[in-house]
Amino acid sequence: MKHRMSLLLSLALSAMMAMSAGASSHAQQRTTAKEPPATGKARPAARASARFVPTAWQVKCIATGGKNNTASCILSGAVVEARTRRILVKLEIPDHRKFLTLQLPHGLDLRKPVELRVGGKQLGKASFVTSRPAGSFARMKLDKKTLAAIGKGKDISIGMKIFNGSDMSVRMSLKGFSAALRKLR
């Protein structure tokens, strides 16, 4: 468990440093350690690079039982590390569509809200609600106008403050979002 947490923390910190340096582009960032200059000696193996990729927008339902065989559904999309599939950023909208939940990395300034933008226009701000081993979680209220704006956009930008004061931004493609939203019960 301790090794797992340190691996998650180092992955999140690597991603935050790369993104705060302006390395985000539709959630397909690369962070690579620089190799030392050639000295005629054998070089140490290069550190593994982290590449982040978006997942498809999808709807998952879980049967909740009861007389009517009801189910609870959630629409979600994420940016994950390509090799390990660890989540960097995840967005979720439940079937009642009243709020958007964001799963974000540790190391953020929880006193500052998360800013969401679609097409360069501010969509709203999400406030942090909790922190768990899987990351920090923020939530923003949704209405029909906000959902329509997300559905019409090409990508959504999630802006955060890192605890050291630096800015971090992750862009996610909205390709497939509208189709998934129509499937949400």
N, C-alpha and C positions, 0 to 999 in steps of 0.2 A: 504494500500500500504506500509506504514512504517513497519507494523508488518510482512508483506510478505518479505520485503527486509531483515529485521533482521533475519528472519527464514532462508532465503537463505544464508546469510552471515555466520550464525552459522553452518549450514550444511556444507558449503564449508570449513570453518576453521576446523571443526571436521575431515573432510575427509583428509585435507592437513596434519594435525598433525599425523593422523594415518598412512598415507602413507609415510610421511617423516621419520617415525620411522621404516620403512621397513615392513609395514603390507600389502603390495599389493601382490595379487596372483590371476592372471587372472581376475582381476576386481571384486573379491568377498571378499571385505574387511569387517571387523567388527570393530567398535569402541565402546567400552563399558566403562562407568564410573565405577571406583572401588567403591565398597560399603564400608562404614565405618566398623571398627571392631565391633563385637558384644559387647554390654555393658549391656545387660539385659533389655534395654529399647527397645521399638518398633523401628524398623528400618524405615527410610523414604523409600518411593518407589524408586526403582532403576531407573535411567534415561534410557530412551529408547535408544537402540543401533541402529546404522545406518549400514545397510548392502547394499553393492553396487553390482549390477548384470549387465551383458551385455544384450543388446537387440539384436534381430536378424538383420542381414544385410538385408536391403530392398531397393527397388526402388519405389519412389512415383513420379507420374506425375501429372501436372496441365495443363489443357487446356489453351492455350494462344489465341485461336481463329484464325481469319484470314481465307483466302480462302481455305487453305489446311488442316484446322482443326488441326493445329500443337499443340504440347504439349512440355512443358519443364519438364525434369526429373532430379531427384537427387537421388544418392545412398547414404545411410547413415547407421551408426551404432553408438551406444552410450553405455555408462556406466551410469546407473541411480540408485538412491536410491530406494531400493525394495518397501518400503511402500508408499512413496509419488510420485514416478516416476520422481522426480526432476533430471535434467541432471547434472552429474559431468563432463563428457567429451563426446563430440559428434564429429564424423568425417563425412564430407559430400564431395561428388564428383559430380559436375554437369555433364550433358550429354555431354558437349564438352570435358571433361576430361583434361582440361588445368591446374587445380589447385585443391588442397585439402584444405578445410576450417575446422578449429578446433574450437569448442565452449568449452571454459575452464572456471574454476571458477574464481571469483575475488580473490584478495590477492596475485597475482603472480607478479614477477618482470618483468615488461613489457619491460625493457631494454635488457633482455636476450632472445635469441631465444628458441623456443621449439624444442627439439631434438626427432626425430622419428627413431626407430630401428625396424628392422624385422630380426628375427633369430640371434640377437646379433650384426648384422651389421648395421652401420649407414645408414639410408635411405635418410636423409636430415634434413634441419632445416626450421622451419616455423617462420616467423616474425609476431609480433602482428600488427593488422591493425586497430582495434577499440575496444571499451569497451561499453557495453550496460547493462541495468538492468539484462538481461539474462546471462551475463558473459563477459569474455574477448574472443576476436576472433583473431585467427592467421591464416595465409595462407602460403602455400608452392606450388611452381610450380610443375607440374607433367609432365612426359614424358612416353613413352611406356615402357622403361626399368624399371622405378620406379613402374609403375602399375603392371608389370610382377613380380617384386620382392615382392610386397605386396600380389599378388595372390598366390604365392608359399609358403608364410610364414604360420606358425601356429598361431602366435600372433604378435601384434604390440605394442611396448612400447613407451609411450609418456612421455618424461622427461622434467620437468619444474623447474624453480627456484621460490621458494616462496619469497616474498618481504623481509622476515627476513634473507635471505641467505641460508636457508635450501633447499635441493633437494626434489622434489616430482616426483614420477613415477607411471603411471597407465598403466597396460597391458590389452589389449583387444584381445579376441579371433578373429581370421580371418576365423573361420569356417563359411562357407556360403558366404564369400566375393566374390570368383570367380564366383559363380552361379549368384549372384546379379549383378556383373559387366557385365556379358554376357547379362543381361536383360536391362541394361542401354542403351538407344537409342543412 
